[in-house]
Amino acid sequence: MSFRSFLDIARKRFPSSVYFFFASDPFLCREALEAVRELVPVAERDFNLHEFDLSSQTEESSSFEQILNVVHTASFFGGRRYTVVTGNLQKIVKKDVEKLRSYAARPAPESVLILLHHGLLGKEAREKFKPLRPVCIDIGESDIPHWMHHKLQEMGIDISDEAIDFIMSLVGVDIGLLSAEIGKISCIGLKRIDVRDIADIVAGGRQYGAFDLVDALKARDARKVFTIYRSLQLTTDDYGLIGALNWQYARFARQGMSREESQYLASAFELLHQADIEIKSSGRNYPMEYLLVKLLKLQGLRSPSG
């Protein structure tokens, strides 16, 4: 499952009685919690929405007794009661896991229990919670445009695919940063957004984006490549820039290409992957500079023209 699938389930108001979701990015956990909140009218939240953060509890065992008591309580206003348990759920002790399993076998008909774990689940935890069918809701890069459309549509704003590509070429694929840009866009006051409407506000209105860098690399213009890179360094870290470059090259991969163009992209993706590893492991000084030099030296292969 992906976050996109999670949103589809949320739109259906969580038809099952028990769910176990987890995400590696804390931002996505907050997004998931907000999606649940939106299902319950504000006037009913004191009665039909209950949230428990286990990371803030000191006596987890007694807290779980309280949680299950709440889940079994009848809902008010004729709606369904939503109970969300968040935090590091790997810390739930064995006896409470057994209680969860028993509840999942015979859930309260008017309640929805949503377990939302912050972080990835280790092998032992996956086995422990296996009967509850834990599902990862991380956002894949291919789902980010859909997520951005969804966020803006919630605000009554329609955005073009070109505008989303523009934002991602500048910001990369960091969900938190993209959310900040969405916040800026929501303040413009327009119901329909295109590239020309946001060029001056996205990522601080900087002069260049990843698409400019890719164009310079395709043209093998070394002077322009490093001029653009120095400009991008002011507002983007190397990790974010690699994500933005990946996105730009992936756009070409979705188009029809010749064999030479496909070979060019395969080589570019391999170099990006190597640089990503070097940045994460701090295995080399100036990994981005080395990456750009190698991309400039992709001789004998024809770059995509799109």
C-alpha positions as CSV (number, residue, x, y, z in Angstrom):
1,M,0.0,0.0,0.0
2,S,1.0,3.6,-0.4
3,F,-0.1,6.9,1.1
4,R,-2.3,7.3,-2.0
5,S,-4.1,4.0,-1.1
6,F,-4.4,5.2,2.5
7,L,-6.2,8.4,1.3
8,D,-8.6,6.2,-0.8
9,I,-9.4,4.2,2.4
10,A,-9.9,7.5,4.3
11,R,-12.3,8.8,1.7
12,K,-14.4,5.6,2.3
13,R,-14.3,6.4,6.1
14,F,-12.2,3.3,7.0
15,P,-14.8,0.6,6.3
16,S,-13.0,-2.0,8.4
17,S,-12.8,-2.0,12.2
18,V,-9.1,-2.2,12.8
19,Y,-6.1,-0.8,10.9
20,F,-2.4,-0.9,11.5
21,F,-0.3,1.7,9.5
22,F,3.3,2.7,9.7
23,A,5.4,5.3,7.9
24,S,9.2,6.1,8.0
25,D,8.5,9.8,7.8
26,P,7.0,11.4,10.9
27,F,5.4,14.0,8.6
28,L,3.3,11.3,6.9
29,C,2.1,10.1,10.3
30,R,0.9,13.6,11.0
31,E,-0.8,13.7,7.6
32,A,-2.5,10.4,8.3
33,L,-3.7,11.6,11.6
34,E,-5.1,14.8,10.1
35,A,-7.0,12.7,7.4
36,V,-8.7,10.8,10.3
37,R,-9.6,14.1,12.1
38,E,-11.2,15.5,9.0
39,L,-13.8,12.6,9.0
40,V,-15.3,13.8,12.3
41,P,-17.1,17.1,12.5
42,V,-15.5,19.5,15.0
43,A,-18.6,19.6,17.2
44,E,-18.4,15.8,17.6
45,R,-14.7,15.3,18.2
46,D,-14.9,15.3,21.9
47,F,-17.1,12.3,21.7
48,N,-16.3,10.4,18.5
49,L,-12.6,11.0,18.0
50,H,-10.0,9.9,20.6
51,E,-6.2,10.1,20.2
52,F,-3.6,8.4,22.3
53,D,0.1,9.1,21.9
54,L,2.0,6.2,23.5
55,S,5.3,8.1,23.3
56,S,4.0,10.5,25.9
57,Q,2.7,7.8,28.3
58,T,4.6,6.7,31.4
59,E,2.6,3.6,32.2
60,E,1.9,2.0,28.8
61,S,0.1,-1.0,30.1
62,S,-2.6,0.8,32.1
63,S,-3.0,3.3,29.2
64,F,-3.8,0.4,26.9
65,E,-6.6,-0.7,29.2
66,Q,-8.0,2.8,28.9
67,I,-7.7,2.8,25.1
68,L,-9.7,-0.4,24.7
69,N,-12.3,0.8,27.1
70,V,-12.8,3.9,25.0
71,V,-12.9,1.8,21.8
72,H,-15.8,-0.3,23.3
73,T,-17.8,2.8,24.3
74,A,-20.8,3.4,22.1
75,S,-20.5,6.4,19.7
76,F,-22.6,9.6,20.0
77,F,-24.6,11.4,17.3
78,G,-25.2,8.2,15.4
79,G,-21.7,8.2,13.8
80,R,-18.7,6.0,14.1
81,R,-16.1,6.5,16.9
82,Y,-12.5,6.8,15.7
83,T,-9.7,5.9,18.1
84,V,-6.1,6.5,16.9
85,V,-3.1,5.2,18.7
86,T,0.2,6.8,17.7
87,G,3.9,6.6,18.6
88,N,6.4,3.9,18.8
89,L,4.1,0.9,18.8
90,Q,6.9,-1.6,18.9
91,K,7.0,-0.9,22.6
92,I,3.6,-2.4,23.2
93,V,4.1,-5.3,25.6
94,K,3.1,-8.8,24.7
95,K,0.1,-9.0,26.9
96,D,-1.3,-5.8,25.3
97,V,-0.6,-7.2,21.8
98,E,-2.7,-10.3,22.8
99,K,-5.6,-7.9,23.9
100,L,-5.3,-6.2,20.5
101,R,-5.5,-9.5,18.7
102,S,-8.6,-10.5,20.8
103,Y,-10.2,-7.2,20.0
104,A,-9.5,-7.5,16.3
105,A,-11.2,-10.9,16.3
106,R,-14.4,-9.3,17.8
107,P,-14.3,-5.5,17.2
108,A,-17.0,-3.1,18.4
109,P,-19.4,-2.5,15.5
110,E,-19.5,1.3,15.8
111,S,-15.8,1.8,16.3
112,V,-12.7,2.2,14.1
113,L,-9.3,1.5,15.8
114,I,-6.4,2.9,13.9
115,L,-2.8,2.0,15.0
116,L,-0.3,4.5,13.6
117,H,3.4,3.6,14.2
118,H,6.1,6.2,13.7
119,G,9.0,4.6,11.9
120,L,9.7,1.3,10.1
121,L,8.8,-2.0,11.7
122,G,11.7,-4.4,12.5
123,K,11.4,-8.1,11.7
124,E,10.5,-9.0,15.3
125,A,7.8,-6.3,15.4
126,R,6.4,-7.4,12.0
127,E,6.0,-10.9,13.4
128,K,4.5,-9.7,16.7
129,F,1.8,-7.6,14.9
130,K,1.3,-10.0,11.9
131,P,-2.3,-10.8,12.8
132,L,-3.1,-7.1,12.6
133,R,-1.6,-6.9,9.1
134,P,0.7,-3.8,9.4
135,V,0.7,-1.8,6.2
136,C,3.4,0.8,5.1
137,I,2.0,4.1,3.9
138,D,5.2,5.8,2.7
139,I,4.9,7.9,-0.3
140,G,6.7,6.7,-3.4
141,E,8.1,9.4,-5.7
142,S,5.5,8.5,-8.4
143,D,2.7,9.2,-5.9
144,I,4.0,12.6,-4.9
145,P,2.1,14.5,-7.6
146,H,-1.2,12.9,-6.7
147,W,-0.5,13.8,-3.0
148,M,0.1,17.4,-4.0
149,H,-3.0,17.6,-6.1
150,H,-5.0,16.1,-3.1
151,K,-3.6,18.6,-0.6
152,L,-4.4,21.6,-2.8
153,Q,-7.8,20.3,-3.8
154,E,-8.7,20.1,-0.1
155,M,-8.0,23.9,-0.1
156,G,-10.2,24.4,-3.1
157,I,-7.2,24.9,-5.5
158,D,-6.6,23.2,-8.8
159,I,-2.9,23.0,-9.9
160,S,-1.6,22.0,-13.3
161,D,0.7,19.0,-13.8
162,E,3.3,21.4,-15.2
163,A,3.3,23.5,-12.0
164,I,3.8,20.4,-9.9
165,D,6.7,19.3,-12.1
166,F,8.2,22.9,-11.7
167,I,7.9,22.8,-7.9
168,M,9.5,19.3,-7.6
169,S,12.3,20.3,-9.9
170,L,13.2,23.1,-7.5
171,V,12.4,21.5,-4.2
172,G,13.0,17.8,-4.8
173,V,10.9,15.0,-3.2
174,D,11.1,15.9,0.5
175,I,7.5,15.8,1.7
176,G,8.0,18.4,4.4
177,L,9.6,20.9,2.0
178,L,6.9,20.3,-0.6
179,S,4.2,20.9,2.1
180,A,5.8,24.2,2.9
181,E,5.6,25.2,-0.7
182,I,1.9,24.1,-0.8
183,G,1.3,26.4,2.2
184,K,2.8,29.3,0.2
185,I,0.7,28.6,-2.8
186,S,-2.5,28.5,-0.8
187,C,-1.9,32.1,0.2
188,I,-1.9,33.4,-3.4
189,G,-5.6,33.6,-3.5
190,L,-6.1,31.8,-6.9
191,K,-8.3,28.8,-7.6
192,R,-6.3,27.7,-10.6
193,I,-2.5,27.6,-10.4
194,D,0.0,27.3,-13.3
195,V,3.8,27.8,-13.5
196,R,3.6,31.5,-14.2
197,D,1.6,32.0,-11.0
198,I,4.2,30.5,-8.7
199,A,7.6,31.1,-10.4
200,D,8.4,34.0,-8.0
201,I,7.4,32.4,-4.8
202,V,8.4,28.7,-4.9
203,A,11.7,28.0,-3.1
204,G,12.3,31.6,-2.5
205,G,11.9,32.6,-6.1
206,R,15.4,31.4,-6.9
207,Q,16.9,31.9,-10.4
208,Y,17.6,28.3,-11.3
209,G,16.0,24.9,-10.8
210,A,17.0,21.3,-11.4
211,F,15.5,21.4,-14.9
212,D,18.0,24.2,-15.7
213,L,20.8,22.0,-14.4
214,V,19.7,19.0,-16.4
215,D,19.5,21.2,-19.6
216,A,23.1,22.4,-19.0
217,L,24.3,18.9,-18.4
218,K,22.6,17.7,-21.6
219,A,24.4,20.5,-23.5
220,R,27.7,19.6,-21.7
221,D,28.1,23.3,-20.8
222,A,30.4,22.9,-17.8
223,R,30.6,26.6,-16.9
224,K,26.8,26.9,-16.8
225,V,26.5,23.6,-14.9
226,F,28.6,24.9,-12.0
227,T,27.1,28.4,-12.1
228,I,23.7,26.8,-11.6
229,Y,24.9,24.4,-8.9
230,R,26.4,27.3,-6.9
231,S,23.1,29.1,-7.1
232,L,21.2,26.0,-6.0
233,Q,23.5,25.4,-3.1
234,L,22.1,28.5,-1.4
235,T,18.7,27.0,-0.9
236,T,19.0,23.2,-1.4
237,D,21.3,20.6,0.3
238,D,23.0,18.0,-1.8
239,Y,20.5,15.3,-0.8
240,G,17.5,17.3,-1.9
241,L,19.2,18.2,-5.2
242,I,19.8,14.6,-6.0
243,G,16.2,13.9,-5.4
244,A,15.3,16.8,-7.7
245,L,17.6,15.5,-10.4
246,N,16.2,12.0,-10.1
247,W,12.7,13.5,-10.7
248,Q,13.8,15.4,-13.7
249,Y,15.5,12.4,-15.3
250,A,12.5,10.2,-14.5
251,R,10.3,12.6,-16.5
252,F,12.4,11.7,-19.6
253,A,12.1,8.0,-18.8
254,R,8.4,8.2,-19.1
255,Q,8.7,9.4,-22.7
256,G,9.5,7.3,-25.8
257,M,13.3,7.2,-26.3
258,S,15.9,5.7,-28.6
259,R,18.3,3.0,-27.4
260,E,21.1,5.6,-27.0
261,E,18.8,7.9,-24.9
262,S,17.8,4.9,-22.7
263,Q,21.5,4.1,-22.2
264,Y,22.2,7.7,-21.3
265,L,19.5,7.7,-18.6
266,A,20.6,4.4,-17.2
267,S,24.1,5.7,-16.8
268,A,22.8,9.0,-15.2
269,F,20.6,7.1,-12.7
270,E,23.6,4.9,-11.8
271,L,25.7,8.0,-11.1
272,L,23.0,9.6,-9.0
273,H,22.6,6.4,-7.0
274,Q,26.4,6.3,-6.3
275,A,26.4,9.9,-5.3
276,D,23.4,9.3,-3.0
277,I,25.3,6.5,-1.2
278,E,28.4,8.7,-0.9
279,I,26.4,11.6,0.7
280,K,24.6,9.3,3.2
281,S,27.9,7.6,4.2
282,S,30.1,10.7,4.0
283,G,32.4,8.5,2.0
284,R,33.8,11.3,-0.3
285,N,34.5,15.0,-0.1
286,Y,32.5,17.1,-2.6
287,P,30.2,14.2,-3.9
288,M,28.0,16.6,-5.9
289,E,30.9,18.1,-7.7
290,Y,32.2,14.7,-8.6
291,L,28.7,13.7,-9.8
292,L,28.4,16.7,-12.0
293,V,31.8,16.1,-13.6
294,K,30.8,12.5,-14.3
295,L,27.5,13.5,-15.8
296,L,29.3,16.0,-18.1
297,K,31.5,13.2,-19.2
298,L,28.7,10.9,-20.4
299,Q,30.3,10.9,-23.9
300,G,29.2,8.7,-26.8
301,L,25.6,8.6,-25.5
302,R,22.8,10.9,-26.8
303,S,20.9,12.6,-24.0
304,P,17.0,12.7,-24.3
305,S,15.8,15.8,-26.2
306,G,12.6,16.3,-24.2
